[in-house]
Structures are given as structure tokens and as C-alpha cells.
Amino acid sequence: MRKFYEQILENNKKWVEDSLAKDPNYFADLAKGQSPPLLWIGCSDSRVPANEIIGAKPGEVFVHRNIANMVVHSDMNMLSVLDYAVNVLKVKHVIVCGHYGCGGVKAAMGNLSVGIIDNWIRHIKDEYRLHDKYLNSIEDETERFNAFVEINAKEQVYNLAKTSIVQSAWKNGQDLMLHGWVYGLNSGFVTDLNVTISSNDELDDVYQLSNL
């Protein structure tokens, strides 16, 4: 255990040396500030590194991660990240990226208690209820699982659009597009779910806030 800890410290030193060898001003430039064009909302899964997946450098992606890439309206952590990204950093794009094989989505499809996370994945179970007729019609278990991963990512895009933060930005004429993706652990490729929202008009009337 101690050996692993010492190794990651050594890895950091090597990374700094390599970065400075390529660009002596690398860290000095990074320290001046950030203006990323993208907010990434992804899963906490260690196999889904946001920057590496899209070939982005440090400073190019603002990142929020949680179990199953959820956008929960009572989650102050997520809302704070979203507010800072939209209103301070002025990001142009927000991507919700799920991934096939997501343990949180898998747990939500079953009935076993897995601890405090039960309360978190209940939000995912609510989504299953909304789409149960379609999902239950898929006989193959893996295909049903993959379909639910995709549905979950799409639902989180709509949850983003329903927030007062995003709607206020749109009302003020800010350029902001929301997208839904799914990442393939066994391929490395992302799938664009073709759910892109860029204005309040794309939401049902009941969700459109008129007094912002």
C-alpha cells in the first residue's frame, strides 16, 4: 500500500518534468486562469476520464462527476458547478456523458440494497418508471441495460434544461448548448444521442420559467 502511494508521488514529479520539457511556461500559463468552452457532467467511474476521451488539455474542460452522471435539482454541488460554469466561465457547451456498463444504472435496475447510494439511485429508478413499457419490451438483458444507460443520459440533459440557471442564460441571449453522450468502455468511442437543447422553446410549457 505504501509502495503505491510513493509511486503516484513519483508519477507526479515525472509528469511535471515532462510537461516543462515540452513547454517551460506550461504551469505558469495555466496559473493565469481558465476559460474552458465546455462543462462535462460525467460518471465518477475511474474508467471514464473526461479530458482523455476528447483529447482535451488541462484548462479546456470544466468537470463535474457523480454516480451515474446525474443532474438532481436538490444537489447543491452540481448546481454550484453549473452556475459557475454558465455564469462565470461562460461555457458554450454542456455535455452529459453516461457510459455503457454503468454500475449506478445497473443497481437502479435491481432490488438489492447497496448502502447509502440507494437514496441516490432512486432518482434513476424514477426514470425507469417513466420508460418501463419500452424497457420491459427489450428481452435481451444487456440490450435493456444499454438502452437504460442512454435514456438516463438523455433525461439528465432535460433536467439541465429545466434548471433556472440554464433557462436564465438562454433568456439573456447566452449561447449555450446541452448535449447527451454515452461512452463505450470496450471501444473508446462516444455515441452522440442526438439530444441537443439550445433554448427554452424546446421544453414543455410547464417547465418554462417566465419571470427570469
Stockholm file with secondary structure:
# STOCKHOLM 1.0

chainA/1-212         MRKFYEQILENNKKWVEDSLAKDPNYFADLAKGQSPPLLWIGCSDSRVPANEIIGAKPGEVFVHRNIANMVVHSDMNMLSVLDYAVNVLKVKHVIVCGHYGCGGVKAAMGNLSVGIIDNWIRHIKDEYRLHDKYLNSIEDETERFNAFVEINAKEQVYNLAKTSIVQSAWKNGQDLMLHGWVYGLNSGFVTDLNVTISSNDELDDVYQLSNL
#=GR chainA/1-212 SS CHHHHHHHHHHHHHHHHHHHHHCTTHHHHHTTCCCCSEEEEEECCTTCCHHHHTTCCTTSEEEEEETTSCCCTTCHHHHHHHHIIIIISCCSEEEEEEETTCHHHHHHTSCCCCSTHHHHHHHHHHHHHHTHHHHHTCCSHHHHHHHHHHHHHHHHHHHHHTSHHHHHHHHTTCCCEEEEEEECTTTCCEEECSCCBCSGGGSCGGGCCSCC
#=GC SS_cons         CHHHHHHHHHHHHHHHHHHHHHCTTHHHHHTTCCCCSEEEEEECCTTCCHHHHTTCCTTSEEEEEETTSCCCTTCHHHHHHHHIIIIISCCSEEEEEEETTCHHHHHHTSCCCCSTHHHHHHHHHHHHHHTHHHHHTCCSHHHHHHHHHHHHHHHHHHHHHTSHHHHHHHHTTCCCEEEEEEECTTTCCEEECSCCBCSGGGSCGGGCCSCC
//
